[in-house]
Amino acid sequence: MKCLQIDRRRSVIHLAAALAGLGLGTPWLAHAEGYPAKPIQLIVPFPPGGAVDIVGRTISKKLGDRLGQPIVIENKAGAGTVVGAAFVANAPADGYTLLISSGSTFTVNPALNAKLPYDPVKSYEPIGMVARVPLILLANREVPVGNLRQLIVAVQRAPDKFSYGSFGNGTTGHFAAELTWSAAGIKVMHVPYRGSAPAMSDLMGGQIPFTIDTVAAALPQLKAGKIKAIAVTGATRATQLPDVPTVAESGFPGFSADSWLAVVAPRGLPAEAKAKLHKALADTLADAEVRSKLIAAGLEPSYATGDAVLTQIEDELPRMRAIAQRAQIRAD
């Protein structure tokens, strides 16, 4: 009887291996072999080339090396990250489909839309935060302001004269700008663009006096002297722009409004997969090469645990809802 049981187990393993060779692997085979037993899909809910895509591609190789399986990037852009986020929320909770996204997915979209096809807390198992995305207030070279205090005075003197552009209505940039104006006690008309590039083009051309964008997007034009930096909105100065003060340093202590990127999995992740992903991501973000590449791209490496990501979402979501209501920000 014992020999018969062993033979049966061997037959099952041989059959599973044959199925895997044909691309028909099964979850129980993966469990038997230990996680991960096949390539992992990392969904980026933005088009290629943006900050989230850059981070995903920067960490994927090292993360895959640590897990022993390749990480395959797949861009699923659309509806302000909703398409990619919903795809992952509905994927099997087996550790083979992950999402890397920004606060747009977890706190901005829910603040604007109560009927999303995912829940920012209940749908996901946070693996960890990977980076913060500094945002920066920018000015056209000809506008006679060089810092936030001067900007405030100029707007107060001519409240109908000035406007600002962002890379989209209801984006993190839009929210950060409205937080800044609220702290400063001023109102500036918002001009939403469909992406960073057209807003930057109009800023340089003088069609709009101010914009808010990511440091990553602004760096080339700042280095070329085509635009001016006013202030970064995060809690600390951007590594690539050490001479540009924060909003907090410009007279508003405690102010902080930047974006952040995190990796999550569908809710219900097996304990083994969760533990391995947590460790692999922490080790990846401690890698000097990964950190230097992120900094060079205008991002700030900032690892935090999955629990810290959950706390970030729960703390930030009510604030975003309050901003949306006060500034009358609505989803397009």
C-alpha positions, 0 to 999 in steps of 0.5 A: 500500500505504501509503495502504491501511494508513493507511485501515485504521488510520483504520477501526479508530480510527473503529470503536473510537470508535463502540464507546466511544460505546456504552459498549463501549470496549476496553483497546487503545483506552484504550492508544491514547488514553493512560491514563486514557481513561475514569472510574476506579472507587475501591472503598471496602470500608466503608459510607458515612460512616466514616473510609475513605469520608471520605478517599476522597471527600475525595481523589477530586475533586482526584485526578480533576482531576489525571488528567483523568477522574472518580473514581467512589466505590463502597462494597463493604462486608462481611467486614471489608473482604474483599469489596471487597479481593477485588473489586479483587484480581480486577479487570483490572490496567488502572488503572481499578479502585483500592482505598482501605483501611486496615491492616485489609485488608493486615495485620490480616485476614491475621494472623487468616485464612490463607485470604483470597481475596487476598494482601496483597502479591502481589495489589496494586500500592501507589500510595501512603499517604494518611493515618494514622488516630489511635486514642485511649483514652477513658474514661467521665466518672465513671471516676476516671482522667485519664491512662494511668498512673492507668488502669494503677494502677486496673486493677492494684488491681482487675483484674476490675473494668474492661473496654474496648470497641472497634468490633469484634473483630480490628479495628485498635482491638482490636489497638492496645488489646492492644498498649497493655495488653501494654506496660503489663503489664496485662490488660483484658477486651475487649468487641467491638461491631459498630461505633463508634456502639454502643460510644460510646453504652455508654461515655457511658452508663457500661455500659463504663468505657473504649473505644478508637476513632478520633479522628475518631469521638471528636471530637464527644463530646470537644468536648461534654465527654461523655467523657474522653481518656486517650491517643492511640496513634500516634507523635505527638499528634493535630492536633485534640487537641494537649493529649492525650498519646501512649502513648509520652509517658505512659511508654512511649517508642517506642510507636506503634499507629495505623491508616493508609490507602493506595490500591492497584491490582491487581498488574500495573499498566502502567508508564504508569498506575502513574507517572501514578497515583503523581504524581497522588496525591502532588500531591493529598496536597500540596494545602492544601485536601485536607489541611485537610479531612482534618485537620478530619475528625480524620485526619492527612494522611500521603503516602508512596510505593507502595514505602513502603506495601509496606515498611509491610505487610511490617514490620507483618504479622509484628507483627500475627500475634504480637499475635493469637497472644499476645492470642488474637485470632481472626476472627469 
